[in-house]
């Protein structure tokens, strides 16, 4: 394969996986903007509205841990296509929903579909993309996720303005079908032999070792905790930045939403820059730690209430940029955890399930963070939210540095 051919193949794989990742994130933010119309139409409460999102993240988090096993057994492409198909079914279920239980069914289908993406996406990227381009691949992957969030909100907003909430579900289903067709057309490019390798290795290793042996690796647990901490911080900001900033700085609700938008845009920009950083460094834990410490510093400054009001949006942008900058290096560090901690590296029978387990920490953090910060707000602790975000980011830094030391030891011994 010539360098040009290799580049084209890598670019095609990155684009296809990115489109699939954007599709999954689209369904993250499809339902929340529709709740103000769904609640009066079906007569359910705020608690029941919150339960819908809890169902999504609980199923996605639990399912993600098991999806890695399925990826190792049947191959990433097949599992990815199954996940996109379930998302399409979720959109259809939403569009024809006649009562609250049908909404629960729609979010359950979306949660199951969403659960496959991290183990399948990262298995494909690691198998199909040249190692020197992985930093850029992870950058594009994260950026596409952010674009998917924006698409979900845009589809819901447009449908609400012009056609109603049922149209939002149908448009989302059609976009998922488009992604599915693209994956099917590119089948020869994305096919892998993971299933065969996994079956052979599993027979050699025995059932317990092949399925659960990776849980004995401390670096994998540290990676899980890192994702839990960083997404719990994000969940707090995403859910409550508007009321917190309104209370501290007197911002209007619209200005609070603008500050959150600045965070998301800063995160997207950070991911782009982070791809170049990740491609040029090896000590990815230090890159992640430095970026998150900067984000924590910005959060602490914002929490003090001392800066002028006009600095709120730049500071929120800075927090987002630091978190986004850490993303590609974070993903490469997880790759090191999987390849250096497991016998056989990315051909290990546990490679896909490591990704599934580690990235399930994302859903756990997104489920627990808003609950914890919401309880803090209910208890009158508004001024503790931003310091809490900063504390979680510092704990994430300590975790990622410890993770880096853990994976460095096996590498040093093998050298």
C-alpha positions in Angstrom: 0.0 0.0 0.0 1.5 3.4 -1.0 1.5 6.4 1.4 -1.2 8.1 -0.6 -3.4 5.0 -0.6 -2.8 4.6 3.1 -3.7 8.2 3.7 -7.0 7.9 1.7 -7.9 4.7 3.5 -7.2 6.3 6.9 -9.2 9.4 6.0 -12.1 7.3 4.9 -12.2 5.2 8.1 -11.9 8.3 10.2 -14.7 10.0 8.3 -17.0 7.0 8.5 -16.4 6.4 12.2 -16.8 10.2 12.8 -20.2 10.2 11.1 -21.4 7.3 13.2 -20.1 9.0 16.4 -22.0 12.2 15.4 -25.1 10.2 14.9 -24.9 8.8 18.4 -24.4 12.2 20.0 -27.3 13.6 17.9 -29.6 11.3 20.0 -28.0 12.6 23.3 -29.6 16.0 22.8 -32.6 15.1 20.6 -35.1 14.6 23.5 -34.3 17.2 26.1 -35.4 20.2 24.0 -38.6 18.4 23.2 -39.6 17.8 26.8 -41.6 21.2 27.2 -44.0 19.9 24.5 -44.0 16.3 25.4 -44.9 16.9 29.0 -48.2 18.6 28.4 -49.0 16.3 25.5 -48.6 13.2 27.6 -49.2 14.7 31.0 -46.1 13.6 32.9 -44.1 15.4 35.5 -40.5 16.8 35.7 -39.5 13.7 37.7 -40.8 11.5 35.0 -39.0 13.7 32.4 -35.8 13.2 34.4 -36.4 9.5 34.5 -36.3 9.3 30.7 -32.8 10.7 30.7 -31.8 8.4 33.6 -33.1 5.4 31.6 -30.9 6.5 28.6 -27.7 6.9 30.5 -28.2 3.9 32.8 -28.8 1.6 29.9 -26.0 3.1 27.9 -23.5 2.9 30.8 -24.4 -0.7 31.7 -24.6 -1.7 28.0 -21.3 -0.2 27.1 -19.4 -2.4 29.6 -21.0 -5.5 27.9 -20.8 -4.1 24.3 -17.0 -4.5 24.4 -17.5 -8.2 24.8 -19.8 -8.3 21.8 -17.3 -6.3 19.7 -14.6 -8.8 20.6 -16.9 -11.7 19.7 -18.5 -10.5 16.4 -16.3 -7.6 15.2 -16.6 -3.9 15.5 -18.3 -3.1 12.2 -21.2 -5.4 12.7 -21.8 -4.1 16.2 -21.5 -0.5 15.1 -24.1 -1.1 12.4 -26.4 -2.7 14.9 -26.1 0.3 17.2 -26.9 2.8 14.4 -29.9 0.6 13.5 -31.2 0.8 17.1 -30.8 4.6 17.0 -32.9 4.7 13.8 -35.5 2.5 15.5 -35.5 4.9 18.5 -36.2 7.9 16.3 -39.2 6.0 14.7 -40.5 5.0 18.1 -40.3 8.7 19.2 -42.1 9.9 16.1 -45.1 7.5 16.6 -45.2 7.6 20.5 -48.7 7.6 21.8 -48.0 7.6 25.6 -45.3 7.8 28.2 -44.3 4.1 28.1 -43.6 4.4 24.4 -41.2 7.3 25.2 -39.5 5.0 27.7 -39.2 2.5 24.9 -37.7 5.1 22.6 -35.0 6.2 25.1 -34.3 2.5 26.0 -33.6 1.7 22.3 -31.4 4.8 22.0 -29.5 3.8 25.2 -28.8 0.3 23.9 -27.8 1.7 20.5 -25.6 4.4 22.1 -23.8 1.8 24.3 -21.9 0.2 21.4 -20.2 3.3 20.0 -17.1 3.7 22.1 -15.9 0.1 22.1 -16.8 -0.2 18.4 -15.4 3.2 17.3 -12.1 2.9 19.1 -11.6 -0.7 18.1 -12.0 0.3 14.4 -9.8 3.3 14.7 -7.1 1.4 16.4 -7.3 -1.5 13.9 -7.7 0.5 10.7 -5.8 3.8 11.1 -2.0 4.1 10.9 -0.5 4.7 14.4 1.0 8.1 13.4 -2.4 9.4 12.5 -4.3 8.2 15.6 -4.0 11.5 17.4 -5.7 13.2 14.5 -8.3 10.4 14.3 -9.2 10.8 17.9 -9.4 14.6 17.5 -11.8 14.2 14.6 -13.8 11.6 16.5 -14.3 13.9 19.5 -15.1 16.9 17.3 -17.8 14.9 15.4 -19.3 14.1 18.7 -19.7 17.8 19.5 -21.1 18.4 16.1 -23.7 15.6 16.8 -24.8 17.4 19.9 -25.3 20.6 17.9 -27.2 18.7 15.2 -29.5 17.1 17.8 -30.3 20.5 19.4 -30.8 22.1 15.9 -33.1 19.3 14.7 -35.2 19.6 17.8 -35.4 23.4 17.6 -36.2 23.4 13.9 -38.9 20.7 14.3 -40.5 22.5 17.2 -40.6 25.8 15.2 -41.9 24.2 12.0 -43.3 20.7 12.3 -43.7 19.5 15.9 -41.8 16.9 18.0 -42.9 13.9 15.9 -41.0 15.3 12.9 -37.8 15.6 15.1 -37.9 11.9 15.7 -38.4 11.1 12.1 -35.6 13.4 10.9 -33.2 11.8 13.4 -34.2 8.3 12.2 -33.5 9.3 8.6 -30.1 10.7 9.5 -29.3 7.4 11.3 -30.4 5.5 8.2 -28.0 7.6 6.1 -25.2 6.8 8.5 -26.1 3.1 8.3 -26.1 3.1 4.4 -22.7 4.8 4.5 -21.3 2.1 6.8 -22.8 -0.7 4.6 -21.3 0.8 1.4 -17.9 1.0 3.1 -18.1 -2.6 4.4 -14.9 -3.8 2.7 -13.0 -0.9 4.2 -14.2 -1.5 7.8 -14.3 -5.3 7.9 -12.0 -6.7 10.6 -10.9 -10.1 11.8 -11.6 -9.3 15.4 -14.1 -12.1 15.8 -11.8 -14.8 14.6 -8.9 -13.6 16.7 -11.1 -13.3 19.7 -12.5 -16.8 19.4 -9.1 -18.3 18.9 -7.6 -16.4 21.9 -10.6 -17.1 24.1 -10.3 -20.8 23.5 -6.6 -20.6 24.6 -7.2 -18.4 27.6 -10.3 -20.0 29.1 -13.7 -18.4 29.7 -13.0 -16.5 32.9 -9.6 -15.1 31.8 -10.9 -14.2 28.4 -14.0 -12.4 29.6 -13.0 -10.9 33.0 -9.3 -11.1 33.3 -8.7 -7.5 32.3 -10.5 -6.3 35.5 -7.4 -7.3 37.4 -5.4 -4.5 35.7 -5.3 -1.4 38.0 -4.6 1.0 35.2 -8.0 0.0 33.6 -9.8 0.9 36.8 -7.9 4.2 37.0 -9.0 4.9 33.4 -12.6 4.2 34.4 -12.4 6.5 37.4 -10.8 9.3 35.2 -13.8 9.2 32.8 -16.2 9.2 35.7 -14.6 12.3 37.3 -14.2 14.3 34.2 -17.8 13.7 32.9 -19.3 14.3 36.3 -17.7 17.8 36.2 -19.0 18.3 32.6 -22.5 17.1 33.7 -22.6 19.7 36.4 -21.6 22.5 34.1 -23.9 21.3 31.3 -26.9 21.1 33.7 -26.5 24.0 36.1 -24.0 26.6 34.7 -26.9 28.9 33.7 -28.4 29.2 37.2 -25.0 29.2 39.0 -23.6 31.9 36.8 -26.8 33.8 37.1 -26.6 33.7 40.9 -22.9 34.6 41.1 -22.7 37.2 38.3 -26.3 38.2 37.7 -26.4 36.8 34.2 -29.7 36.4 32.4 -30.8 32.9 31.4 -29.9 33.7 27.8 -26.5 34.9 28.8 -26.0 31.7 30.9 -26.9 29.6 27.8 -24.4 31.7 25.8 -21.7 30.9 28.4 -22.4 27.2 28.1 -22.3 27.5 24.3 -18.9 29.2 24.7 -17.7 26.2 26.8 -18.8 23.8 24.0 -17.2 25.8 21.3 -14.0 26.1 23.3 -14.1 22.3 23.8 -14.4 21.8 20.0 -11.5 24.1 19.3 -9.4 22.4 22.0 -10.1 19.0 20.4 -8.7 20.3 17.0 -5.5 21.6 18.6 -5.3 18.5 20.9 -5.0 16.3 17.8 -1.8 18.0 16.8 -0.5 17.9 20.4 -1.3 14.2 20.8 0.5 13.3 17.5 3.7 14.9 18.8 4.0 13.8 22.4 4.4 10.4 24.0 3.8 11.3 27.7 0.1 11.7 27.0 -0.8 11.7 30.7 1.2 14.9 31.1 -0.6 16.5 28.2 -3.9 15.6 29.7 -2.9 16.7 33.2 -1.6 20.1 32.0 -4.7 20.8 30.0 -7.1 19.8 32.8 -5.2 21.7 35.4 -5.6 24.8 33.3 -9.3 24.1 33.0 -9.5 23.6 36.8 -7.7 26.9 37.3 -10.2 28.8 35.1 -13.1 27.1 37.0 -11.6 28.2 40.3 -11.2 31.8 39.1 -14.8 31.8 37.9 -16.0 30.3 41.2 -14.4 33.2 43.2 -16.9 35.7 41.8 -14.1 38.3 41.6 -13.7 38.6 37.8 -15.7 41.2 35.9 -18.9 40.0 34.3 -17.5 40.3 30.8 -14.8 37.7 31.6 -17.4 34.9 32.2 -17.7 33.8 28.6 -13.8 33.9 28.0 -13.3 31.9 31.2 -16.0 29.3 30.2 -14.3 29.1 26.8 -11.0 28.5 28.6 -12.5 25.7 30.7 -13.9 24.1 27.5 -10.7 24.5 25.6 -8.7 22.8 28.3 -11.1 19.8 28.5 -11.2 19.5 24.7 -7.4 19.8 24.4 -7.0 16.8 26.7 -9.4 14.6 24.6 -7.1 13.2 21.9 -4.2 12.6 24.3 -6.7 11.0 26.7 -7.8 8.6 24.0 -4.3 7.6 23.1 -3.5 7.1 26.7 -6.4 4.6 27.0 -5.0 2.9 23.9 -1.7 2.5 25.8 -3.5 1.1 28.8 -5.2 -1.5 26.6 -2.1 -2.4 24.5 0.6 -2.3 27.2 -1.5 -3.8 30.0 -2.9 -6.8 28.0 -1.0 -9.7 26.6 -1.4 -9.5 22.8 -2.0 -5.7 22.7 -4.8 -4.7 20.3 -5.1 -8.4 19.2 -6.0 -9.3 22.8 -9.3 -11.0 23.3 -10.1 -8.3 25.8 -9.2 -5.3 23.7 -12.8 -4.3 22.8 -14.2 -4.9 26.2 -11.5 -2.8 27.8 -12.8 0.1 25.8 -16.4 -0.7 26.6 -15.6 -0.9 30.4 -13.4 2.2 30.5 -15.7 4.4 28.5 -18.8 3.3 30.5 -17.3 5.7 33.1 -18.5 8.5 30.8 -22.2 7.4 31.3 -21.7 6.9 35.0 -20.3 10.3 35.4 -23.0 11.9 33.3 -25.6 10.2 35.4 -24.1 10.9 38.8 -22.7 14.4 38.3 -26.0 16.2 37.7 -27.6 14.3 40.6 -24.8 15.3 43.0 -24.7 19.0 41.9 -28.5 19.2 41.8 -28.6 18.0 45.4 -26.0 20.6 46.3 -28.1 23.3 44.7 -31.3 22.1 46.5 -29.3 22.4 49.8 -28.5 26.0 49.1 -24.9 25.3 47.9 -25.0 27.2 44.7 -21.5 28.7 45.3 -20.1 25.2 45.7 -20.8 24.0 42.2 -17.9 25.6 40.3 -15.4 24.7 43.1 -16.8 21.2 42.9 -16.2 21.2 39.1 -12.6 22.3 39.7 -12.1 19.7 42.4 -13.3 16.9 40.1 -10.9 18.1 37.4 -8.0 18.1 39.8 -8.9 14.6 41.0 -9.0 13.5 37.3 -5.5 14.9 36.8 -4.2 12.9 39.8 -5.9 9.8 38.4 -4.5 10.2 34.9 -1.0 10.8 36.2 -1.2 7.6 38.2 -2.6 5.8 35.2 0.4 6.9 33.2 2.8 5.6 35.8 1.0 2.2 35.8 1.3 1.6 32.1 4.9 2.9 32.0 6.0 0.0 34.3 5.1 -2.8 31.9 6.6 -0.9 29.0 9.8 -0.4 30.9 10.0 -4.1 31.8 9.4 -5.2 28.2 12.1 -2.9 26.9 
